[in-house]
Amino acid sequence: MSIELVPVKRSEKYILENLYQLYEYDFSEYTKLDIDKDGRYALSIDHYWEGDGRWRPYFIKVSDNVAGFVVVLLEDMDLNPDPDHVVYDLSG
């Protein structure tokens, strides 16, 4: 069994959005967020690709199958040539 982190390509964004729906459901007990009229949680992850470059989304793959995701935030990237790497979201 192999476990690897694979950067999420923009063309794979829809897969990450689907995984985020499950992630939001798991946390809805605490966040009190509810689904919209289409049965989905309102969320946007466009900034991972369109923002300031601090976001690094990865799929967690086990034996080539997507098992979850992790989003890493590079904090203080604009001030520090070696920014802190912060796990922002993790599911899997």
Contacts in CASP RR format, 6 or more apart in sequence:
PFRMAT RR
TARGET T0000
AUTHOR 0000-0000-0000
METHOD contacts of the structure
MODEL  1
MSIELVPVKRSEKYILENLYQLYEYDFSEYTKLDIDKDGRYALSIDHYWE
GDGRWRPYFIKVSDNVAGFVVVLLEDMDLNPDPDHVVYDLSG
1 62 0 8 1.000
1 63 0 8 1.000
2 61 0 8 1.000
2 62 0 8 1.000
2 63 0 8 1.000
2 64 0 8 1.000
3 60 0 8 1.000
3 61 0 8 1.000
3 62 0 8 1.000
4 60 0 8 1.000
4 61 0 8 1.000
5 58 0 8 1.000
5 59 0 8 1.000
5 60 0 8 1.000
5 61 0 8 1.000
5 70 0 8 1.000
6 58 0 8 1.000
6 59 0 8 1.000
6 61 0 8 1.000
7 56 0 8 1.000
7 57 0 8 1.000
7 58 0 8 1.000
8 15 0 8 1.000
8 16 0 8 1.000
8 48 0 8 1.000
8 57 0 8 1.000
8 58 0 8 1.000
8 59 0 8 1.000
8 69 0 8 1.000
10 49 0 8 1.000
12 59 0 8 1.000
13 45 0 8 1.000
13 48 0 8 1.000
13 49 0 8 1.000
15 59 0 8 1.000
15 66 0 8 1.000
16 45 0 8 1.000
16 48 0 8 1.000
16 57 0 8 1.000
16 59 0 8 1.000
16 69 0 8 1.000
17 43 0 8 1.000
17 45 0 8 1.000
19 66 0 8 1.000
19 68 0 8 1.000
19 69 0 8 1.000
19 91 0 8 1.000
20 41 0 8 1.000
20 43 0 8 1.000
20 45 0 8 1.000
20 69 0 8 1.000
21 40 0 8 1.000
21 41 0 8 1.000
21 43 0 8 1.000
22 91 0 8 1.000
23 69 0 8 1.000
23 89 0 8 1.000
23 91 0 8 1.000
24 31 0 8 1.000
24 33 0 8 1.000
24 41 0 8 1.000
24 43 0 8 1.000
25 41 0 8 1.000
26 91 0 8 1.000
27 33 0 8 1.000
28 34 0 8 1.000
28 41 0 8 1.000
33 41 0 8 1.000
35 41 0 8 1.000
36 42 0 8 1.000
45 57 0 8 1.000
47 55 0 8 1.000
48 55 0 8 1.000
48 57 0 8 1.000
48 71 0 8 1.000
49 55 0 8 1.000
52 77 0 8 1.000
52 78 0 8 1.000
53 74 0 8 1.000
53 77 0 8 1.000
54 73 0 8 1.000
54 74 0 8 1.000
54 75 0 8 1.000
54 77 0 8 1.000
54 83 0 8 1.000
55 71 0 8 1.000
55 72 0 8 1.000
55 73 0 8 1.000
55 74 0 8 1.000
55 88 0 8 1.000
56 71 0 8 1.000
56 72 0 8 1.000
56 73 0 8 1.000
56 74 0 8 1.000
57 69 0 8 1.000
57 70 0 8 1.000
57 71 0 8 1.000
57 72 0 8 1.000
58 69 0 8 1.000
58 70 0 8 1.000
58 71 0 8 1.000
58 72 0 8 1.000
59 66 0 8 1.000
59 68 0 8 1.000
59 69 0 8 1.000
60 66 0 8 1.000
60 67 0 8 1.000
60 68 0 8 1.000
60 69 0 8 1.000
60 70 0 8 1.000
60 92 0 8 1.000
61 67 0 8 1.000
67 92 0 8 1.000
68 91 0 8 1.000
68 92 0 8 1.000
69 89 0 8 1.000
69 90 0 8 1.000
69 91 0 8 1.000
69 92 0 8 1.000
70 87 0 8 1.000
70 89 0 8 1.000
70 90 0 8 1.000
70 91 0 8 1.000
71 87 0 8 1.000
71 88 0 8 1.000
71 89 0 8 1.000
71 90 0 8 1.000
72 85 0 8 1.000
72 86 0 8 1.000
72 87 0 8 1.000
72 88 0 8 1.000
73 85 0 8 1.000
73 86 0 8 1.000
73 87 0 8 1.000
73 88 0 8 1.000
74 83 0 8 1.000
74 84 0 8 1.000
74 85 0 8 1.000
74 86 0 8 1.000
75 83 0 8 1.000
75 84 0 8 1.000
75 85 0 8 1.000
75 86 0 8 1.000
76 83 0 8 1.000
76 84 0 8 1.000
77 83 0 8 1.000
END
